[in-house]
Each structure stands twice: as C-alpha cells, then as structure tokens.
Amino acid sequence: MSLKAWLLLLLNISLILAGQTLIRLELDRMGGFEFSNLLKAATSPGILGGVVLLTLALPVWFKLLTMVPFSTAFPAQGLIHFLGIIVGWLVFSEYVPTVRWIGGLFLMVGAYLVSLQ
C-alpha cells in the first residue's frame, strides 16, 4: 500500500476507535444499556458524538477502497483489533492477559503482511 493509503487507513481506524470509545464511555456513564432506554442513549451527547465519528469514517473508507484492492484494505484494517486492546487497557483499565497481547501482535503482523503488494 502507498503512504497515502496507509494514512487513510490509520485515519479510518482512528475515527472508528474514537467513535466506539465515546460510545462505550457514554454507556458506562449511563450505567449500561437496555432496550428500554434506547431513546435516551441515542440522544445522549457521547453516543451522538460517537455516531458522528463513525459516520466520518465512512467516506475515508470509501476512498481507501478505491485506492487498494478489497482483499488488501479489509484485512489491513485488522490493525484496529490490536489498537482496540490498547484502548481497552489504557482508557477502560481492562486487564489484558499476555495471550491477548500476543494474539494482538499476530493480528498486527498479519495486517501488515496482507498490505504488501
């Protein structure tokens, strides 16, 4: 993948991670989610902010799909899984066992390998 494609991929991943993180933080603040509080959740600032970020990720993904083959772009986006582990650990103070760190590293290496032309 070209440098431009990598930058778009990282922007897409960043927008998705930030959006999902905002949503999770808001759900935690609300005490969780139940279908009975769907309207309250859907109109809360954190959820709306997360949805905006996820929506902004779409045109970035569209552009990336026009630049590289789907079989390259989609697996390369797998980097998000390892970064998600880091966000869980740093932002949500989640315990991450060693095996999950190792698995995440394998995912990163795999994402990089599929990106090679």
N, C-alpha and C positions, 0 to 999 in steps of 0.2 A: 504494500500500500504506500502511496505517496505521503509526504509530510502533511499536505493539506487534508488528505483522507484521515490520517491519524488524528489531526487536530479536531476535525469534525466528529470523529468517533469519541474522543475524550470530552468534547463539549456535550454531545448527546448523553453520554454516560453520566456526566456531572449534573446535567439537568434532571435526569431520571432519579439519580441518588438523592439530590437535594429535594425534589418533589416528594419522594417516598419518605424521606426523613421528616419533612414538615408534617406530612400526614400522620406519621407514627407519633410524633411529639404531641400533636393536637389530640389524637385519640387517647394518648396517655393522660393528657391534661383533663380530658372529659371523663376519665375513669373507664375507658373501654368503649366498645361499640356494640350496640344491639340494634336490630332492625327497627325497633320501636323508636329509636332516636335518630333515624336516618335523616330527617329534615334538619334537625339541629346540627348534626355532623356535617351535612352537605352545605350548610350556610355558615359554618364557622370559618374565621379568617385563616387558620392554619390549613384546613382542608382545601379551601379555595386557593390559597397560595400554592399548595402542592399540586393541585389540578392545573393551575396556570403554568407551572414549571414543566409538568408532564406534557402539556399541550405545546409548549415552546420546543420541546424535544422532537416533536413530530416533523416539522419542516427540515430540521437538521438531519434527521434520519432519512427523509425523502431525498435530500441532496446526496447524502452518502451512498444511498442505493443506486443513484445514477452514475456514481463515480467508480464503484468497485463491484465485482460480482456478488450476488446474494450469498453464495457459498463462502465468500470471504468476509463480508460485512457482518453477517449474523453471528457466526462463531466468534469473530473478533470482539463482538460486543460482550462476550463472556467475561471480559475483564471486570465487568460490573459485579460479578459474584464475589471476587476477591475484595474489591473495594467495599462491597456491602458488609463483608466480615469486619473490615477495619472500622466502618461507621458503627456497626453494632457494638464493637469493643470500645471505641472512643466516645461516642455520643450517648449510647444507652447503657454503658458499663456492663455489657454482657460478658459472661465468661466464655472464652473461646478455647476449647481444648486443642491440644497440639495437633491431633489428627485433622481437625478442621483447617488449621493454618497450613498444614502440608497439602491437603486437598485443594485449598485455595491457590497455593503456589502452582500446583499442577494445572489448574484451570488457567492461570495467567500464562504459563509456558505454552499450553495448548492454544490459547487465543492468539498468542504471538506467532506460533508456527503456522496456523491456518492463514495468517495475514501475509505470509511470504508469497511472493509471486513465483 
